[in-house]
Structures are given as C-alpha cells and as structure tokens.
Amino acid sequence: MRARCRKLLNIGCAGIATLVGATGPALADGDFPSRPVRLINPYSPGGSVDLVGRAVAHGLTELWGKQIIVDNRPGAGTQIGSELVARAAPDGYTMLVNSSAIVINPSIYRKMLYDPIKDLTPIVEVSKSSPMLAVHPGLPAKSIKELIALAKAEPGKIACAASGIGSTNHLSAEMFKWLAGVDLLIVPYKGGGPAIVDLVAGQVKMFFNSAFQFLPYAKAGRLRILGTGAAERVDYAPDVPTIAEQGVPGYEASTWYGVYGPAGLPKPLAQKWNASINKWLQSPQGVEYFKKNYMKRIGGSVDTFSAFHRSEIERWSKVAKAAGLKPQ
C-alpha cells in the first residue's frame, strides 16, 4: 500500500513539474516585473551610455509601473559591469545597457572577463550616434578628398585625437586610415572632453567624435566638420556629406547603444523587454528625446540585434587587425 502511494505521489509530482516547466516562462512574463529592476551601465555617470540608459529606464518605468534603476558599474573597459550581468540570474531583473565597445573589446583585451556571445542575450539596439570628423580651421582641408590629399603629402604628420586606445572614435580613425590609405599620427587622450579642448586650440588637427559635442563649436566657427561616419546623411545635419560619398567607399563607423540580458534569459522575458523598448522608442517622448540628442532611433527584433551583434564583433576585429592593434 505504501509503495503504491509513493508511486502515485511521484507521478503527481512529475505531472506538476511538467506543468510548471510548460507554463513557467509564460507566468514569468505575465508577472514581470513584480519588483524594481536594475539596468547596469558599465560606465561612469554622465556619458552617452548614461544618457541612453536613463532614458530607457524612465520610459520603461512609466510603461511597467515598476522602478527601473540605472546602476553605474564602471571599470576594465566596461567589463566589470558587463560581467556582473553575464553572471546574474536570467530572470530579467539585472540587465545591461552598453555601447558598441562591447563588440570592440574582444579585439582589444587578451583575456575577457566574460564571453560577449555565450554569456549575454542581446535584446535590442536602442539608438545610434554616428561620429563626425571635425578638423581645426587652420588645417587647409575643406573636404574629405582634400584631407586625404594632404595626409598623403605629409604622411604621419597630421595629429588625430583619440579618446583612449581601442575606443570607438580611435577605431573610427583607424578605419579611415585603412580605407583611405593614409597615415595619421594618433594622439590618445583620457576622454573626449580634453581632446576637443586641444582640437579647438589647434594642438591636434582632427578628431572623430559625436555631433552633440561638435556642432556647437562648428556653429561658432571654431571647428570645421568635413563629414559624418554614417552610412547615409543624418537628419540633424543634412548638409554634411558622409565620408563614404567623399571618396572612401565602405566607410561606416557608428557608436551604437543596446540592451542585453544574461545568457539563458527565457524567450518571453526577452521578447517583453524588446517589445517594451520598441514601444517607447516609437512614442512621442522617445522620438523627441533622441532627436534633441542627435541620435537615430533603431529598435527591431531580438533576432536582428543578435545577428548584428555577432557581425559587429567580426567587423571591428578586421579594423583592429588592419590597425595593428594587439590584444593587451
């Protein structure tokens, strides 16, 4: 009798386990979020990733009625904060907002703290900011073609600022060198702010950086913008031609921003994050926010962003190899 009861109990438990396994993700999706959520930013407060992350957090807080808290965890070239998410429970309550640095790092660091493909779940590409190439007004080049001619006449002499070796704007310059067939003197800085100060002062002659930081100086006549790194002209500066259309075919360099979860994040949760961010991006508040910050809204599906994430790792590895950068 006891053996029969035990057998029935085991059958019942197995049935319950099967039912929970079948409905668990759906229940998690329906109940989520039931408490505050952390959105990890692997940079210090105040930068462009913070600008994107806090906007996403504010939008989702309004949509979900639960607090989304941005938690800044800088260090090791974004690896500390990114690893924290990679090792987090895949329950949707600890997520990551990062820039395209996440796909550049594998080409820069010999030893990664996490695997950017195996340890993370791409959710959605939020926005994109295409760098502009600005030069000091004293440089006798008023177009990309003239700059290339000048650089070829004086190889290794035109000083180009870079806010850190391996940064997006550094590799934007390296891509330009590679595709245009020129040699520039790369001058590394600790950040974009000091680099712009020296560019305006004429200590360096060119710099790839965001429109948000360049346009005020350009309007005041203190910098000259020669081109944008976007694939096509941007709506906030339609008169500025792309670098590609000025004689450097194939040139495209943008800093993009995306949201990620830990590996193993249930598909319903990934889809809920994706759908909610897409909804906010299409809202009047989302449209206005990115327009005033000189960024292009992206959005799209989980699968699209996953494929893009992988392709960007491969693309930037080719740029790093062409630049002769060796993982440190």
C-alpha positions as CSV (number, residue, x, y, z in Angstrom):
1,M,0.0,0.0,0.0
2,R,2.8,2.4,0.9
3,A,4.7,1.6,-2.2
4,R,1.6,2.3,-4.3
5,C,1.0,5.7,-2.6
6,R,4.6,6.6,-3.1
7,K,4.3,5.7,-6.8
8,L,1.2,7.8,-7.2
9,L,2.9,10.7,-5.4
10,N,5.9,10.5,-7.8
11,I,3.6,10.5,-10.8
12,G,1.8,13.5,-9.4
13,C,5.0,15.4,-8.7
14,A,6.2,14.7,-12.2
15,G,3.0,16.0,-13.7
16,I,3.2,19.2,-11.7
17,A,6.9,19.6,-12.7
18,T,5.9,19.2,-16.3
19,L,3.1,21.7,-15.9
20,V,5.4,24.3,-14.3
21,G,8.0,23.8,-16.9
22,A,5.5,24.3,-19.6
23,T,3.9,27.4,-18.1
24,G,6.8,28.8,-16.1
25,P,8.2,31.3,-18.7
26,A,4.7,32.5,-19.6
27,L,3.9,33.1,-15.9
28,A,7.2,34.8,-15.5
29,D,6.4,37.0,-18.5
30,G,2.9,37.8,-17.2
31,D,4.1,38.6,-13.7
32,F,7.2,40.5,-14.7
33,P,8.2,42.9,-13.2
34,S,6.9,42.5,-9.7
35,R,9.8,44.4,-8.1
36,P,12.4,47.1,-9.1
37,V,14.8,46.2,-11.9
38,R,18.5,47.1,-12.3
39,L,19.8,48.3,-15.6
40,I,23.6,48.1,-15.3
41,N,25.6,50.8,-17.0
42,P,29.3,49.8,-17.2
43,Y,30.4,53.5,-17.5
44,S,30.6,56.4,-15.1
45,P,27.6,58.7,-14.8
46,G,27.2,61.5,-17.3
47,G,28.3,59.9,-20.6
48,S,26.4,58.9,-23.7
49,V,25.6,55.4,-22.4
50,D,24.1,57.0,-19.3
51,L,22.1,59.3,-21.5
52,V,20.6,56.3,-23.3
53,G,20.3,54.1,-20.2
54,R,18.4,56.6,-18.1
55,A,16.0,57.4,-20.9
56,V,15.2,53.7,-21.4
57,A,14.8,53.3,-17.6
58,H,12.5,56.3,-17.4
59,G,10.4,55.0,-20.4
60,L,10.0,51.5,-19.0
61,T,9.3,52.7,-15.5
62,E,6.3,54.6,-17.0
63,L,5.2,51.6,-19.1
64,W,5.6,48.9,-16.4
65,G,4.7,50.9,-13.3
66,K,7.8,49.5,-11.6
67,Q,11.1,51.3,-10.9
68,I,14.0,50.7,-13.3
69,I,17.2,51.7,-11.6
70,V,20.3,52.6,-13.5
71,D,23.3,51.2,-11.6
72,N,26.7,52.6,-12.8
73,R,29.5,50.0,-12.5
74,P,32.5,51.3,-14.5
75,G,35.9,49.7,-14.9
76,A,38.1,47.5,-17.0
77,G,36.8,49.0,-20.3
78,T,33.1,48.2,-19.4
79,Q,34.0,44.6,-18.5
80,I,33.2,44.9,-14.8
81,G,29.6,46.0,-15.3
82,S,29.1,43.7,-18.2
83,E,30.4,40.6,-16.3
84,L,28.0,41.4,-13.5
85,V,25.1,41.0,-15.9
86,A,26.6,38.0,-17.6
87,R,26.8,36.2,-14.2
88,A,23.4,37.4,-13.0
89,A,20.3,35.1,-12.7
90,P,18.4,35.1,-16.0
91,D,15.2,36.5,-14.6
92,G,15.1,39.9,-16.3
93,Y,15.8,41.8,-13.1
94,T,19.5,42.5,-13.9
95,M,20.1,43.8,-17.4
96,L,22.8,45.7,-19.2
97,V,22.9,48.8,-21.4
98,N,26.2,49.2,-23.3
99,S,27.7,50.8,-26.3
100,S,29.5,49.3,-29.3
101,A,32.5,48.9,-27.0
102,I,31.0,45.5,-26.2
103,V,31.9,44.3,-29.7
104,I,35.3,46.0,-29.9
105,N,36.6,44.7,-26.5
106,P,37.3,41.1,-27.8
107,S,39.8,42.7,-30.2
108,I,41.4,44.8,-27.5
109,Y,41.7,42.6,-24.5
110,R,43.6,39.3,-24.5
111,K,41.6,38.0,-21.5
112,M,37.9,38.8,-21.3
113,L,36.0,38.5,-18.0
114,Y,33.1,37.1,-19.9
115,D,32.2,35.9,-23.4
116,P,30.2,38.6,-25.2
117,I,28.4,35.9,-27.3
118,K,27.9,33.0,-25.0
119,D,27.3,34.9,-21.7
120,L,24.8,37.5,-22.9
121,T,21.3,37.7,-24.5
122,P,21.0,40.6,-27.0
123,I,17.7,42.3,-26.6
124,V,17.5,45.3,-28.8
125,E,19.6,48.0,-30.5
126,V,18.2,51.2,-29.0
127,S,19.9,54.0,-30.9
128,K,23.0,55.0,-32.9
129,S,25.2,58.0,-32.9
130,S,27.4,58.4,-36.0
131,P,30.7,60.2,-35.4
132,M,31.6,63.3,-37.3
133,L,35.1,64.1,-38.5
134,A,36.0,67.7,-37.4
135,V,39.2,69.5,-38.1
136,H,40.8,72.6,-36.8
137,P,40.0,75.6,-39.0
138,G,43.7,76.2,-39.6
139,L,44.0,72.9,-41.4
140,P,43.9,73.6,-45.2
141,A,41.4,70.9,-46.0
142,K,37.7,71.7,-46.6
143,S,36.6,68.3,-47.7
144,I,37.5,64.6,-47.2
145,K,39.2,64.5,-50.5
146,E,41.4,67.5,-49.7
147,L,42.2,65.9,-46.3
148,I,43.3,62.7,-47.9
149,A,45.5,64.5,-50.4
150,L,47.0,66.5,-47.5
151,A,47.6,63.4,-45.4
152,K,49.3,61.6,-48.4
153,A,51.5,64.6,-49.0
154,E,52.5,64.6,-45.3
155,P,52.4,61.0,-44.1
156,G,52.3,60.6,-40.3
157,K,52.3,64.3,-39.6
158,I,48.6,65.2,-39.1
159,A,47.7,64.7,-35.5
160,C,44.4,63.0,-34.9
161,A,43.0,62.8,-31.4
162,A,41.5,59.6,-29.9
163,S,39.8,59.3,-26.5
164,G,41.6,56.2,-25.5
165,I,43.2,53.4,-27.4
166,G,40.6,50.9,-28.6
167,S,37.7,53.4,-28.2
168,T,35.1,53.7,-30.9
169,N,36.5,57.1,-32.1
170,H,40.0,55.7,-32.1
171,L,38.9,52.8,-34.3
172,S,36.9,55.2,-36.4
173,A,40.2,57.0,-37.2
174,E,42.0,53.6,-37.8
175,M,39.2,52.6,-40.2
176,F,39.7,55.9,-42.0
177,K,43.4,55.3,-42.3
178,W,42.9,51.8,-43.6
179,L,40.2,52.6,-46.2
180,A,41.6,55.9,-47.3
181,G,45.2,54.6,-47.5
182,V,46.7,57.4,-45.3
183,D,49.0,57.6,-42.3
184,L,47.9,59.8,-39.4
185,L,49.6,60.5,-36.0
186,I,47.1,59.1,-33.4
187,V,47.3,61.1,-30.2
188,P,45.5,59.3,-27.3
189,Y,43.5,61.2,-24.6
190,K,41.8,60.0,-21.5
191,G,38.5,61.3,-22.7
192,G,36.6,63.2,-25.4
193,G,36.5,66.5,-23.4
194,P,40.3,67.1,-23.2
195,A,40.6,66.0,-26.9
196,I,38.1,68.6,-28.0
197,V,39.8,71.3,-26.0
198,D,43.1,70.6,-27.7
199,L,41.4,70.3,-31.1
200,V,39.8,73.8,-30.7
201,A,43.2,75.1,-29.5
202,G,45.0,73.6,-32.6
203,Q,47.2,71.2,-30.6
204,V,45.7,68.3,-32.7
205,K,44.2,68.8,-36.1
206,M,41.4,66.3,-36.4
207,F,39.1,64.2,-34.3
208,F,36.2,61.7,-34.8
209,N,33.5,62.4,-32.2
210,S,29.8,62.9,-31.7
211,A,27.7,65.6,-33.3
212,F,26.4,66.5,-29.9
213,Q,29.9,67.7,-28.9
214,F,31.0,69.1,-32.2
215,L,28.1,71.1,-33.6
216,P,28.1,74.0,-31.1
217,Y,31.8,74.6,-31.9
218,A,31.2,74.3,-35.6
219,K,28.4,76.9,-35.4
220,A,30.7,79.2,-33.6
221,G,33.3,78.8,-36.4
222,R,35.9,77.1,-34.0
223,L,35.8,73.8,-35.8
224,R,35.1,72.6,-39.4
225,I,33.1,69.5,-39.9
226,L,34.2,67.6,-43.0
227,G,31.9,64.5,-42.9
228,T,29.9,62.0,-41.0
229,G,30.7,58.3,-40.4
230,A,27.1,57.3,-41.0
231,A,26.0,55.1,-43.9
232,E,23.8,57.9,-45.1
233,R,23.3,61.6,-44.3
234,V,21.8,62.3,-40.9
235,D,18.6,64.3,-40.5
236,Y,20.1,66.6,-37.8
237,A,22.9,67.7,-40.2
238,P,21.6,67.0,-43.8
239,D,24.2,69.3,-45.4
240,V,27.1,67.3,-44.0
241,P,28.1,64.6,-46.6
242,T,29.1,61.2,-45.5
243,I,32.8,60.2,-45.5
244,A,31.9,57.3,-47.9
245,E,30.4,59.5,-50.5
246,Q,33.5,61.7,-50.5
247,G,35.9,59.1,-51.8
248,V,36.1,56.5,-49.0
249,P,33.6,53.8,-50.2
250,G,32.6,51.3,-47.5
251,Y,33.4,53.7,-44.6
252,E,30.8,53.4,-41.8
253,A,31.6,53.9,-38.2
254,S,28.9,54.5,-35.6
255,T,28.6,54.3,-31.8
256,W,25.5,52.3,-31.1
257,Y,23.7,51.5,-27.9
258,G,21.9,48.3,-26.9
259,V,20.3,46.4,-24.1
260,Y,21.4,42.9,-23.1
261,G,20.3,40.3,-20.6
262,P,22.2,37.3,-19.1
263,A,22.5,34.1,-21.2
264,G,19.6,31.8,-20.7
265,L,17.1,34.6,-20.3
266,P,13.7,33.0,-21.1
267,K,12.4,34.0,-24.5
268,P,9.1,35.5,-23.2
269,L,11.1,37.8,-21.0
270,A,13.5,38.8,-23.8
271,Q,10.5,39.5,-26.0
272,K,8.8,41.6,-23.3
273,W,11.9,43.7,-22.9
274,N,12.2,44.0,-26.6
275,A,8.6,44.9,-27.3
276,S,8.5,47.5,-24.4
277,I,11.6,49.3,-25.6
278,N,10.4,49.3,-29.1
279,K,7.1,50.8,-27.9
280,W,8.8,53.5,-26.0
281,L,11.1,54.3,-29.0
282,Q,8.1,54.9,-31.1
283,S,6.4,57.1,-28.6
284,P,6.4,60.9,-29.0
285,Q,8.7,61.2,-25.9
286,G,11.1,58.7,-27.4
287,V,11.2,60.4,-30.8
288,E,11.8,63.8,-29.3
289,Y,14.4,62.6,-26.8
290,F,16.7,61.1,-29.4
291,K,16.2,63.9,-31.9
292,K,17.3,66.5,-29.5
293,N,20.4,64.4,-28.5
294,Y,21.5,63.9,-32.2
295,M,20.9,60.2,-32.2
296,K,19.0,57.9,-34.5
297,R,16.4,55.6,-33.0
298,I,16.9,51.9,-34.1
299,G,14.7,49.3,-32.5
300,G,13.9,46.0,-34.2
301,S,13.7,42.3,-33.2
302,V,15.8,40.2,-30.8
303,D,17.0,38.1,-33.7
304,T,18.0,41.1,-35.8
305,F,20.1,42.5,-32.9
306,S,21.6,39.1,-32.2
307,A,22.8,38.8,-35.7
308,F,24.1,42.4,-35.8
309,H,26.0,41.9,-32.5
310,R,27.9,38.9,-34.0
311,S,28.6,40.7,-37.3
312,E,30.0,43.8,-35.4
313,I,32.4,41.7,-33.5
314,E,33.8,40.3,-36.7
315,R,33.8,43.7,-38.5
316,W,35.7,45.6,-35.7
317,S,38.2,42.7,-35.4
318,K,39.2,43.3,-39.0
319,V,39.7,47.0,-38.3
320,A,41.8,46.3,-35.2
321,K,43.9,43.8,-37.2
322,A,44.4,46.4,-40.0
323,A,45.5,48.9,-37.4
324,G,48.0,46.5,-36.0
325,L,46.3,46.6,-32.5
326,K,47.3,43.6,-30.4
327,P,45.1,42.4,-27.5
328,Q,46.5,43.5,-24.2
